Amino acid sequence: MNLDQLKYPIGKFSRPTTITTHDITQWITEIEMLPAQVRTAVESLNDAQLDTPYRPEGWTVRQLAHHLPDSHLNSYIRFKLALTEDNPTIKPYMEERWAELPDGKTAPIATSLDLLESLHKRWVQTLHNITPEQWQRTFFHPESKKEFPLDVVLSIYVWHGKHHLAHITELKKRMDWR
């Protein structure tokens, strides 16, 4: 397996050209299911396995387990900002540095798994109540200098969850971890 396959086990994100109501409904279900899928993927792993990088110079499984709620919490906040303000400028964060903090590198993952579960319950409740017009509300990302409509952001975070889940599940397959 080459480095690109290790880095992007489900492929790179591809922005959808059209987004239907059916897509949004499916994506909300996928957001809802992710915490249980992540918990199942990591529940049998010991500390040595949790501290194994999914690829050379990549994050460890432990860092991935902490990164998901960090990232998705930022997304949830961005959704709330876009729903309550006109095209707000969001605050980017340095995810690589967050992953290197002690809570990202060494903390037990149980709290982050619980946080991901609780966060996704709130997020799904919000997502189910977004009107068709509100899906077109936007926020401005100052790094990319682009506006992002919420329906596209939802597709990004569905991909993001699957992307990191695949990092874990593909590592488990390669290492023959049960």
HELIX and SHEET records of a PDB file:
HELIX    1   1 LEU A    3  LYS A    7  1                                   5    
HELIX    2   2 THR A   21  VAL A   42  1                                  22    
HELIX    3   3 ASP A   47  LEU A   50  1                                   4    
HELIX    4   4 VAL A   61  THR A   84  1                                  24    
HELIX    5   5 GLU A   95  GLU A  100  1                                   6    
HELIX    6   6 PRO A  102  LYS A  105  1                                   4    
HELIX    7   7 ALA A  110  HIS A  128  1                                  19    
HELIX    8   8 GLN A  134  GLN A  136  5                                   3    
HELIX    9   9 LEU A  150  MET A  175  1                                  26    
SHEET    1   A 2 THR A 138  HIS A 141  0                                        
SHEET    2   A 2 LYS A 146  PRO A 149 -1                                        
END                                                                             
